[in-house]
Amino acid sequence: MTAVPEIGVLALQGDVREHARALEAAGARTLPVRRPEELERVDALVLPGGESTTMWKLARAFDLLDPLRKRIEAGMPAYGSCAGMIMLADRIRDGIEGQETLGGIDMTVRRNAFGRQVDSFESDVRLDGMGDAPYHAVFIRAPWVETVGSGVRVLGRAESGSNAGRIVAVRQGRLMATAFHPELTGDYRVHHYFADLVRRATEQED
């Protein structure tokens, strides 16, 4: 068993340092991942927020797209926040022409569903398996999940406003995703949850 998991953060765009800080607070070692050889060194991967179309294009430019897909298909744990949620979706809506994802979670995600940058907001969300207290979530040009397959567990939904009930956190096996940015809050429950998921996955492989 790897007592201290090595979790990579895809370092093409987004809140790389903030995710690394949160993962280290959750007891993991971290490594920025920009190249296939760095991807091979980690037990799991975080895909941060940013811009999903830019992330896809950069992953292709850095020859990471196919290695990422292969590792996810092989069972590597992965967590995506905001744009990372889009990258882990099997299907997207409102993407640009030809936009690709890594896939892995049987869900349909609508890009920029909550609105543009000026429509960013904060809201409490109750997250299944992460304590009774609501999570104060930060949504920045966020997606939401429109549909999920039977194997996807819904971890959280928006609780207020005109979009109450929209799915904003999911898990399928070793993959999880949130529409919000937990790395910006100082509340590291989401990262602890993922780090524990990685530890259990590593123990099963050993």
ABEGO torsion letter per residue (X at the ends): XBABBBBBBBAABEBAAAAAAAAAAAGBBBBBBABAAAAAABABBBBBBEBAAAAAAAAAAAGAAAAAAAAAAAGBBBBBBEAAAAAABABBBGBBBGBBBAEGBBBBBBBGAAEBAAABBBBBBBBBGAEABBBBBBBBGBBBBABBBAABBBABBBABEAABGBBABBBBEABBBBABBAAAAGBAAAAAAAAAAAAAAAAAAX
